[in-house]
């Protein structure tokens, strides 16, 4: 069984976000082992580049080169394309990691290190919502790859 890691800067504060994520993690458990790594937001620094650097160091400790970053400037992918990407990565590795950066984004070092960058469109999503959307889309991708009827 493949290991799915979701690396996020920040945590979920409201219960409804937690419940939504828990539901998709429960659904994903038939396809993969899910681990969510919540990294502390580095808001103690006033300098944006310093915040990105410190958050980037923590992200790099938790990912491998085959990780996929959520980035508004990344390649927009359809659900089918995400399913294909997950299938391809799972043939190369037993772990897939997705990264959701902090409120200032993701530093260049992480962008250079990671395998791929994807976008869910040109809109900016709050980090809590981005996590739910990511989990739902990853679940949809696994359903597509399994031939199930969830995806229409």
N, C-alpha and C positions, 0 to 999 in steps of 0.2 A: 504494500500500500504506500502510496506517495505521501510525503510530508509537505503540507502547505503552511507557509509562515507568512503572517501579515505583520509587517513592521510599521508602526505608526508613531508619529511624534504627537504626544498628547493622549489624554484618556477620555473615556466617555463619562460624562457627569450625569446626564439625565437617564432615568430608568428606561424610557421608551427606546432610546438608542441601543442600550444594552440588550433589551429584549429582542429587538429586531436582529441584532448581530447574533445573539444566542440561537435564534430560530434558524438562521442560515448555517451556522456552525453545526447545529444538530443535523440538518439536512445533508451537509457535506460529509458528515462522519461515515456515511456508507461508501464514499469514494476515497477519502484521504484523512490523514491525521492533521488537525488544524491547531496551530499555535499562534496566538496573538501576542506580539511583543510591543508593549506600550513604553515609549521612551519619553523622558521628561522634556517638556518644553523649556528651552533655555532663555526664558524671559528676564533673567537676572542681568543680562548684558543689554546695554542700550544701543550698541552698534550692530546693525543688521548683518554685516558680513561676519562678525564674531559669532552671532547666533547661528548662522548657517554653518560655520566651521565646526562649532561645538556639537550641534545636532548631527552634522555629517559624520563626525568621529564615532558617535554612538551608533548611527545607522550602519556604518562600515563594519562594526564589530558583530553585526547581526545578519549580514547578507553574504552571498557568494556572487561570483561574476554572472551567473545565470539569472539574477534577480530582475524583476520588472518594476520599473518606477511608474507611478502615476504622475503625469506631468502635463499641464495644460498645453505645453509646446510639443508633446509627444505625438506619435502617430495615432490618429483616430482609427479605432478598430470596431468592427461589427462583432456581435456575439459569436458568429461563426468563425471569424478570424481569431478571436480570443480563444475559442475552443481549439482551433488548430495550433495556436501558439502554445497552449498548455500541453497538448498532446506531444508536440515536438520537444518541449523542454523535458517532459516526463520520460522521454526515450533516452535523453542524455544524462539525466540526474534523478535521484530519488527525492529531491527537494525543489520546490518552487517557492520563491519568496516574492511578495509584492510589497512595495514601499509607498506609504503615504507620508509626505513630508509635513513640516510644520507650517505655520502661517506665513512664513517668508519663502517657502518653497524648499528646494533641495540644492545643496552646494554642488559646484562643478565636479569636485573629486568623486562624489557618489555617482553623478551622471556619467562620468568617464569609466567608472568601475563596473557599473551594472550593464547587463546584456542588452536591455531594451527599455524603451520609454513608450508608454501608451497614454492616450487621452480619452476621456469620455465625452469630449466635445470642447468647444471654446468657452463654455460657461465655467465659472468658478463655483465649486461646491464647498460648503462648510465641511471641515474634516470629519465630523460625525456622520454626516450624510454620505460623504465619499466612501467611508468604510462600509456602510450598509450597501451602497450601490456596488462596490467592489465584491463583497461577499455574494450578493445576488447574482452578479454577472459570472463569477467563478462557478457558482452552483449551476447556473444555466449552461456554462461551458461543459461541465462534467456531464450534465444531462444530455447535451447534444452529442458528446463523444460516446455516451452509452447507448444512444439511439432511442432514448425515452421521449415521451410526448410533451414534456414540460414546455419546450421551445416551440413557438408557433410561427 
